[in-house]
């Protein structure tokens, strides 16, 4: 039987699980960390989340949920930093993490799970200091994003690619969101396939449920007589909301014609600017005006989960035209609410959307192709209804409980492998009284770190 950790340190340097997803750097990673943390705690695993403090009002420690602590680590100025600035603050952040552990007895944490490459850099050092296993989830990979950049978008820096490679080489186990991501880790980063665990993310199936479309539209102030196609996410070129607007524009114009025979079409955009999208926060508004569809586009800021469920229920179709997605959790959330999804055939969306069953996958990002794909669903109500009827059933395969089940297996493998390595090193190097005598002078914590280093180099 695999061991189960008593206490896990989750590291999420650049974004807090307490932040509102959909703006700034907050997104699916936040949801993943929070949802897995609270469910690990319900299984009896104590969880402490380390994230960077971004406000002087952040309490050093927040008792966020039963069994879940969030530690805000001061590293650099509270405001004005984005992900590209954070590598310079990793030393300060790591110091804060190590100090928190040093306040407790040795062996306080059983395992580290780092999220995103910045956190992996911190976890790598803490792993060697504490002599515990490091499990790492990349969430996104620079090499993958750079291979499929949106037009005019900025490539991920070489610094990130190097940092990711270091973490891939050092982590005891790698958690990939899909089989596609696992293959990318092997082909692009030379990862050992035997150290990779594929763990699908999930959705809160108790929050995201089917419900009344008219009621949801009334809550949001949307016309019950229109068709609504919705985008939810950070407003940046990677997510391609501009592709959706450009593709929907011809359909909007045609639906306005008196003899069109179809319901008027509205595009609903929910989210805030992020990443390179911060350079032109009003770009989508300008695009809608240029396309002559401003009156058929509604913009909403990021929404809390209960309100977001109404957004999904109010929609006839949910759109994800992203250039790259490691998974696409919002696609699962939409389907859980009974809304079919049209998405780009990229990365994890091939898993998140059951092509032809709960939605439609589109090859490429050509505007005409997307216009035709939207038309094939929005103007064929029977086909759209069939997809909607299957959407919830597909989403139910992706619960956070299933995610945590698989994470605990990955954690157990990491812990078991480390213990086996330690026993081998002890047998080889501490088998004689002389060796034990020399080791007696080393403190317990330093001995564990020494054994850890010796194990890593295969001594």
C-alpha positions as MATLAB code, in Angstrom:
seq = 'XXXXXXXXXXXXXXXXXXXXXXXXXXXXXXXXXXXXXXXXXXXXXXXXXXXXXXXXXXXXXXXXXXXXXXXXXXXXXXXXXXXXXXXXXXXXXXXXXXXXXXXXXXXXXXXXXXXXXXXXXXXXXXXXXXXXXXXXXXXXXXXXXXXXXXXXXXXXXXXXXXXXXXXXXXXXXXXXXXXXXXXXXXXXXXXXXXXXXXXXXXXXXXXXXXXXXXXXXXXXXXXXXXXXXXXXXXXXXXXXXXXXXXXXXXXXXXXXXXXXXXXXXXXXXXXXXXXXXXXXXXXXXXXXXXXXXXXXXXXXXXXXXXXXXXXXXXXXXXXXXXXXXXXXXXXXXXXXXXXXXXXXXXXXXXXXXXXXXXXXXXXXXXXXXXXXXXXXXXXXXXXXXXXXXXXXXXXXXXXXXXXXXXXXXXXXXXXXXXXXXXXXXXXXXXXXXXXXXXXXXXXXXXXXXXXXXXXXXXX';
ca = [
       0.000    0.000    0.000;
       1.300    3.453   -0.919;
       1.960    5.910    1.916;
      -0.272    8.962    2.415;
       1.249   12.294    3.475;
       0.234   13.830    6.779;
       1.044   17.397    5.715;
       1.723   18.805    2.235;
       3.306   22.124    1.269;
       1.658   23.468   -1.888;
       3.665   26.215   -3.575;
       2.000   28.733   -5.887;
       4.363   31.676   -6.136;
       2.768   33.952   -8.691;
      -0.920   33.700   -7.938;
      -2.975   33.075   -4.841;
      -5.758   30.470   -4.684;
      -7.773   33.151   -2.899;
      -7.670   35.479   -5.938;
     -10.603   35.861   -8.348;
      -9.898   33.810  -11.500;
     -10.213   35.554  -14.848;
      -8.057   38.635  -14.392;
      -4.371   39.408  -13.956;
      -2.458   36.148  -13.548;
      -5.339   34.400  -11.806;
      -6.942   31.564  -13.729;
      -7.292   27.815  -13.838;
      -4.200   27.291  -11.699;
      -5.870   29.130   -8.818;
      -8.944   26.953   -9.111;
      -6.830   23.776   -9.295;
      -4.785   24.608   -6.200;
      -7.807   25.624   -4.139;
     -10.082   22.767   -5.122;
      -7.455   20.082   -4.606;
      -6.326   21.637   -1.308;
      -9.756   21.612    0.312;
     -10.410   18.069   -0.855;
      -7.042   16.816    0.348;
      -7.875   18.343    3.722;
     -11.198   16.485    3.775;
      -9.202   13.279    3.324;
      -7.189   14.073    6.457;
      -4.138   15.614    4.736;
      -3.178   18.956    6.236;
      -2.345   21.488    3.520;
      -0.296   24.670    3.708;
      -0.216   26.872    0.604;
       2.675   29.274    0.073;
       1.960   32.229   -2.211;
       3.448   35.691   -2.667;
       1.879   38.541   -0.723;
       0.531   41.154   -3.145;
      -0.924   43.591   -0.616;
       0.119   44.965    2.757;
      -3.361   43.944    3.894;
      -2.597   40.243    3.311;
      -2.430   38.465    6.655;
       0.778   36.414    7.006;
      -1.294   33.286    7.609;
      -4.935   32.743    6.635;
      -6.982   29.855    7.996;
      -8.716   29.524    4.631;
     -10.683   26.302    5.187;
     -10.661   23.400    7.648;
      -7.198   21.866    7.321;
      -5.990   24.479    4.806;
      -3.634   27.354    5.643;
      -2.554   30.003    3.148;
       0.818   31.585    3.931;
       1.465   34.952    2.273;
       5.218   35.287    1.802;
       6.659   38.782    1.445;
       8.953   38.804   -1.601;
       9.472   42.117   -3.375;
       7.030   45.030   -3.550;
       3.410   44.144   -2.972;
       2.146   45.607   -6.226;
       3.466   46.336   -9.699;
       5.075   42.949  -10.390;
       3.921   40.401  -12.930;
       5.216   36.911  -13.703;
       8.127   38.216  -15.766;
       9.451   40.134  -12.747;
       9.190   37.298  -10.254;
      12.365   35.297  -11.024;
      14.291   38.085   -9.276;
      12.187   37.538   -6.143;
      12.551   33.758   -5.884;
      15.436   33.995   -3.403;
      13.349   36.094   -1.009;
      10.326   33.858   -1.482;
      12.344   30.698   -0.847;
      13.762   32.202    2.322;
      10.229   32.817    3.567;
       9.233   29.221    2.835;
      12.283   27.801    4.600;
      11.753   30.013    7.632;
       8.171   28.802    8.005;
       9.367   25.187    8.082;
      12.226   26.028   10.446;
       9.708   27.107   13.099;
       8.637   23.472   13.413;
      10.281   20.182   14.252;
      12.187   18.357   11.480;
       9.918   16.352    9.240;
       7.028   18.821    9.497;
       6.134   18.469    5.809;
       5.974   15.068    4.134;
       5.849   16.304    0.557;
       6.013   19.406   -1.640;
       3.705   19.978   -4.607;
       4.766   22.932   -6.740;
       2.555   24.590   -9.339;
       4.086   26.400  -12.366;
       7.795   26.638  -13.027;
       8.465   29.538  -10.632;
       7.113   27.435   -7.780;
       9.123   24.465   -9.018;
      12.328   26.436   -8.550;
      11.384   27.091   -4.916;
      10.211   23.523   -4.380;
      13.460   22.136   -5.781;
      15.532   23.910   -3.108;
      13.070   23.179   -0.304;
      12.993   19.516   -1.333;
      16.756   19.181   -0.883;
      16.686   21.143    2.380;
      13.843   19.145    3.920;
      14.668   15.773    2.351;
      11.115   15.190    1.150;
       9.843   14.397   -2.345;
       8.910   17.098   -4.853;
       5.868   16.617   -7.081;
       5.516   19.261   -9.794;
       2.666   20.367  -12.056;
       3.682   22.727  -14.870;
       0.119   23.776  -15.856;
       1.559   25.385  -19.006;
       4.859   24.864  -20.822;
       6.853   27.593  -22.545;
       7.968   25.335  -25.402;
       4.355   24.406  -26.154;
       3.102   28.002  -26.003;
       5.935   29.258  -28.197;
       5.174   26.607  -30.792;
       1.625   27.967  -31.239;
       1.762   31.716  -30.634;
      -1.157   33.927  -31.534;
      -0.447   36.564  -34.158;
       1.315   39.499  -32.524;
       1.737   37.731  -29.190;
       5.054   37.720  -27.329;
       7.068   34.524  -26.987;
       7.837   33.135  -23.554;
      11.406   34.061  -22.552;
      14.339   31.671  -22.763;
      14.756   32.113  -18.995;
      11.465   30.319  -18.463;
      12.340   27.425  -20.772;
      15.625   26.904  -18.918;
      13.873   27.110  -15.545;
      11.261   24.594  -16.622;
      13.933   22.210  -17.830;
      15.675   22.376  -14.460;
      12.464   21.585  -12.590;
      11.591   18.719  -14.947;
      15.043   17.238  -14.344;
      14.837   17.604  -10.556;
      11.243   16.759   -9.603;
      10.625   13.330   -8.114;
       7.339   13.080  -10.010;
       5.670   15.188  -12.676;
       1.896   15.533  -12.821;
       0.606   16.142  -16.356;
      -2.961   17.254  -17.022;
      -3.387   14.979  -20.047;
      -1.607   12.306  -22.050;
      -0.781   15.028  -24.595;
       1.041   17.076  -21.956;
       2.871   13.967  -20.757;
       4.090   13.350  -24.316;
       5.183   16.995  -24.595;
       7.201   16.690  -21.373;
       8.989   13.692  -22.858;
       9.534   15.029  -26.383;
      10.301   18.672  -25.574;
      11.971   18.383  -22.148;
      13.364   14.857  -22.129;
      11.343   13.864  -19.069;
      11.475   10.276  -17.853;
       8.074    8.726  -18.730;
       8.268    6.555  -15.612;
       8.189    9.678  -13.429;
       5.067   11.155  -15.039;
       1.541   10.710  -13.694;
      -1.417   11.841  -15.814;
      -4.040   13.442  -13.569;
      -7.070   15.093  -15.155;
      -8.238   18.337  -13.516;
     -11.887   18.582  -12.598;
     -14.834   20.834  -11.937;
     -16.957   21.527   -8.893;
     -19.924   19.431   -9.966;
     -21.981   20.618   -6.990;
     -21.625   24.254   -8.043;
     -21.787   23.843  -11.815;
     -25.098   22.130  -12.469;
     -27.828   22.279  -15.084;
     -30.548   24.839  -14.499;
     -33.075   27.208  -16.032;
     -31.781   29.233  -18.993;
     -34.562   31.877  -18.720;
     -33.849   32.353  -15.015;
     -30.093   32.651  -15.630;
     -30.652   35.193  -18.394;
     -32.947   37.201  -16.177;
     -30.240   37.261  -13.497;
     -27.699   38.544  -16.049;
     -30.024   40.910  -17.868;
     -29.770   39.035  -21.188;
     -32.524   38.945  -23.812;
     -34.349   35.585  -23.659;
     -35.022   35.748  -27.416;
     -31.390   35.879  -28.509;
     -28.864   33.132  -29.049;
     -25.800   33.584  -26.839;
     -22.294   32.296  -27.468;
     -19.968   32.879  -24.521;
     -16.253   33.230  -23.826;
     -14.922   33.032  -20.262;
     -11.256   33.604  -19.441;
      -8.410   36.035  -19.293;
      -8.458   38.574  -22.114;
      -5.167   37.922  -23.895;
      -4.085   36.813  -27.386;
      -3.380   33.238  -26.206;
      -7.073   32.722  -25.393;
      -8.138   34.163  -28.792;
     -11.387   35.970  -27.911;
     -10.663   38.122  -30.968;
     -11.089   35.027  -33.146;
     -14.541   34.473  -31.665;
     -15.619   38.077  -32.330;
     -14.355   38.041  -35.905;
     -15.988   34.676  -36.614;
     -19.305   35.637  -35.040;
     -19.561   39.010  -36.808;
     -20.910   37.674  -40.164;
     -23.509   35.588  -38.313;
     -24.567   38.587  -36.230;
     -25.041   40.697  -39.357;
     -27.000   37.948  -41.126;
     -29.200   37.302  -38.100;
     -30.279   40.959  -38.212;
     -31.767   40.611  -41.669;
     -35.577   40.499  -41.636;
     -35.742   37.280  -43.655;
     -32.883   35.458  -41.871;
     -35.167   32.984  -40.152;
     -32.749   32.737  -37.186;
     -32.653   34.297  -33.759;
     -30.411   37.330  -33.174;
     -26.951   36.386  -31.962;
     -25.097   37.867  -28.998;
     -21.493   37.308  -27.911;
     -20.866   37.380  -24.156;
     -17.276   38.021  -23.044;
     -16.501   37.381  -19.353;
     -13.042   38.148  -17.977;
     -10.348   40.754  -17.544;
      -7.120   41.670  -19.343;
      -4.042   39.588  -18.572;
      -0.508   38.989  -19.839;
       0.178   40.742  -23.136;
      -3.506   41.670  -23.186;
      -2.697   44.340  -20.602;
      -0.965   46.316  -23.361;
      -4.344   46.912  -25.047;
      -7.072   46.350  -22.442;
      -9.697   47.869  -24.741;
      -8.704   45.895  -27.844;
     -11.864   43.755  -27.936;
     -14.115   46.781  -27.529;
     -12.301   48.457  -30.421;
     -12.567   45.291  -32.517;
     -16.309   44.997  -31.885;
     -16.757   48.625  -33.010;
     -14.707   48.051  -36.163;
     -16.781   44.968  -36.979;
     -20.001   46.902  -36.448;
     -21.250   44.553  -33.730;
     -20.779   46.611  -30.547;
     -24.492   46.434  -29.752;
     -24.374   42.612  -29.996;
     -21.414   42.108  -27.635;
     -21.743   42.168  -23.855;
     -18.684   42.452  -21.615;
     -18.740   41.310  -17.992;
     -15.915   41.355  -15.437;
     -14.669   38.089  -13.865;
     -17.463   36.407  -11.928;
     -17.512   34.371   -8.692;
     -18.309   30.710   -9.150;
     -22.038   30.872   -8.327;
     -22.534   33.745  -10.743;
     -20.359   32.017  -13.330;
     -22.694   29.027  -13.228;
     -25.495   31.371  -14.344;
     -23.279   32.598  -17.192;
     -22.899   29.024  -18.448;
     -26.610   28.233  -18.042;
     -27.563   31.403  -19.918;
     -25.463   30.379  -22.928;
     -26.501   28.379  -25.966;
     -22.859   27.646  -26.763;
     -19.530   28.101  -24.994;
     -16.438   28.958  -27.068;
     -12.734   28.284  -26.417;
     -10.692   29.276  -29.490;
      -7.384   29.180  -27.548;
      -4.046   28.708  -29.292;
      -2.840   26.559  -26.405;
      -4.516   24.945  -23.380;
      -2.993   22.415  -21.009;
      -6.552   21.347  -20.167;
      -9.352   23.940  -20.219;
     -11.277   23.633  -16.969;
     -13.887   26.211  -17.968;
     -14.933   23.860  -20.771;
     -15.750   21.204  -18.165;
     -17.614   23.760  -16.027;
     -19.732   24.850  -18.994;
     -20.587   21.274  -19.942;
     -21.448   20.500  -16.306;
     -24.103   23.228  -16.654;
     -25.458   21.539  -19.772;
     -23.852   23.908  -22.275;
     -22.051   22.408  -25.294;
     -18.575   23.677  -26.174;
     -16.923   24.686  -29.428;
     -13.148   24.680  -28.975;
      -9.870   24.660  -30.829;
      -8.378   21.229  -31.293;
      -5.318   21.965  -29.134;
      -3.707   20.410  -26.055;
      -6.032   19.300  -23.293;
      -9.183   20.512  -25.055;
      -9.173   17.234  -26.964;
      -9.850   15.567  -23.613;
     -12.055   18.242  -22.053;
     -14.453   18.266  -25.011;
     -15.929   15.068  -26.472;
     -15.867   15.968  -30.162;
     -19.256   15.312  -31.756;
     -20.753   14.224  -28.431;
     -20.632   17.173  -26.001;
     -19.216   19.764  -28.357;
     -17.213   20.418  -31.483;
     -13.443   20.701  -31.987;
     -12.217   23.054  -34.703;
      -8.915   22.674  -36.545;
      -6.880   25.880  -36.725;
      -7.889   29.489  -36.172;
      -8.964   30.644  -39.622;
     -11.890   33.026  -39.234;
     -13.942   31.488  -42.059;
     -13.492   28.032  -40.543;
     -14.738   29.246  -37.188;
     -17.665   31.095  -38.756;
     -18.750   27.904  -40.508;
     -18.333   25.878  -37.310;
     -20.412   28.345  -35.290;
     -23.091   28.349  -37.985;
     -23.209   24.539  -38.034;
     -24.244   24.559  -34.387;
     -26.116   27.794  -33.732;
     -28.273   27.516  -36.841;
     -28.978   23.807  -36.423;
     -30.935   23.747  -33.151;
     -31.543   19.993  -33.192;
     -27.795   19.285  -33.381;
     -27.072   21.850  -30.665;
     -29.738   20.265  -28.448;
     -28.195   16.798  -28.895;
     -24.799   18.084  -27.793;
     -26.340   19.897  -24.838;
     -28.084   16.708  -23.721;
     -24.739   14.887  -23.549;
     -22.696   17.699  -22.018;
     -23.405   17.036  -18.339;
     -22.679   13.333  -18.641;
     -19.285   14.035  -20.173;
     -18.417   16.588  -17.483;
     -19.244   14.137  -14.693;
     -16.134   12.150  -15.618;
     -14.024   15.068  -14.344;
     -14.676   15.652  -10.662;
     -12.147   17.118   -8.247;
     -12.588   13.980   -6.141;
     -11.203   11.926   -9.034;
      -8.344   14.417   -9.331;
      -7.438   14.051   -5.668;
      -7.649   10.259   -5.892;
      -4.994   10.332   -8.603;
      -2.877   12.963   -6.842;
      -2.680   10.825   -3.712;
      -1.402    7.942   -5.833;
       1.276   10.220   -7.295;
       2.184   11.470   -3.813;
       2.423    7.909   -2.534;
       4.708    6.888   -5.400;
       6.989    9.845   -4.724;
       7.190    9.095   -1.001;
       7.719    5.377   -1.529;
      10.485    5.974   -4.077;
      12.302    8.357   -1.745;
      12.135    5.936    1.171;
      13.509    3.129   -0.982;
      16.388    5.350   -2.086;
      17.151    6.361    1.491;
      17.270    2.758    2.647;
      19.636    1.887   -0.177;
      21.958    4.760    0.705;
      21.868    3.907    4.407;
      22.698    0.287    3.703;
      25.608    1.220    1.456;
      27.101    4.145    3.347;
      26.106    3.689    6.982;
      26.511   -0.068    7.245;
      29.701    0.028    9.289;
      30.123    1.279   12.840;
      32.786    3.681   11.611;
      30.455    5.305    9.164;
      27.726    5.471   11.768;
      30.131    6.993   14.190;
      30.996    9.773   11.789;
      27.305   10.312   11.086;
      26.529   10.666   14.803;
      28.077   14.104   14.783;
      25.704   15.341   12.134;
      22.374   16.771   13.275;
      19.239   14.929   12.280;
      18.165   17.547    9.760;
      21.624   17.783    8.134;
      21.870   14.003    7.940;
      18.601   13.807    6.025;
      19.748   16.528    3.628;
      23.095   14.783    3.110;
      21.380   11.489    2.394;
      19.052   13.250    0.003;
      21.899   14.777   -1.980;
      23.770   11.485   -2.084;
      20.656    9.743   -3.337;
      20.135   12.303   -6.101;
      23.609   11.799   -7.544;
      23.336    8.031   -7.338;
      26.277    7.605   -4.937;
];
